[in-house]
Amino acid sequence: MPETQASGGASDILRRIVDTKRREVQALLPREAELRKAQERAPEPRDLAQALRQVDEVALMAEVKRRSPGAGPIRPDLVPAEIAVGYERAGAAAVSVLTDTDYFGGSIADLEEVRAELGIPVLRKDFVIHEVQLLEARAIGADGVLLIARILDDDRMQDLHSRALELGLTPLVEVHGREEVARALEIGAGVIGVNNRNLRTFRSSLEVTLEILPLIPSHVTVVSESGIQTRDDVLRLGAAGVHAVLVGESLLRARSPEAATEELAECSRSDRQAG
């Protein structure tokens, strides 16, 4: 999930974020008919699932965000399209855009701006809890959405996953731990993101992905998230069979995000036999 460290602890900040999303959903519901029409007029979705599953390379999904509750300001003055175009030029396979305003400083305008300038797929990264957010995502041109297992019960996760696919969106189901992997597989998730961040200690370790990987069938696309800093990190994950990585903070803190992206792009990967 997006980073959620705060002095009150992960559960407190996550609870506040979800409460905020509930209020946002209530504000969106009166616009549901408008959003349904808008999503029908939106550009044809690009295939994020395919972009994240390359034959012999680890696909890089580079992130656009200004700040996070845990890291504080990261690149507050960024120009979303400028950063994203640099990512694409440097070899990113897809771009993730934080659209949460209150906690991450993003907006739907950021995603619209990025999508208009890119030829690669764009993920809306937010805290999705209701179908109307999927309609909004499609209306603003998103090609995929994040579904966080930790904040969704089984029925809601299944419903949102199915509805996202109906709308042409690629759902990236984010998990942390064996139980959440099982839940994601139960709903038929085709793309699973493994969050390497321990929400009790706030530390990230690639071992989380490496330990969970054997539990995921080889036909499912695996994206490793959080704590990925160097080319060696990406090569290590690729050697284990990870299909893609989601990287944000290390790119955005670099003097040149484009050069940092080029360093992590086009790393080799190996096939694995699992499931």
Secondary structure by P-SEA (a helix, b strand, c coil): cccccccccaaaaaaaaaaaaaaaaaaaccaaaaaaaaaaaccccccaaaaaccccccccbbbbbccccccccccccccaaaaaaaaaaacccbbbbbcccccccccaaaaaaaaacccbbbbbccccccaaaaaaaaaacccbbbbbcccccaaaaaaaaaaaaaacbbbbbbbccaaaaaaaaaacccbbbbcccccccccccaaaaaaacccccccbbbbbbcccccaaaaaaaaaacccbbbbcccccccccaaaaaaaacbbbbbbbbcc
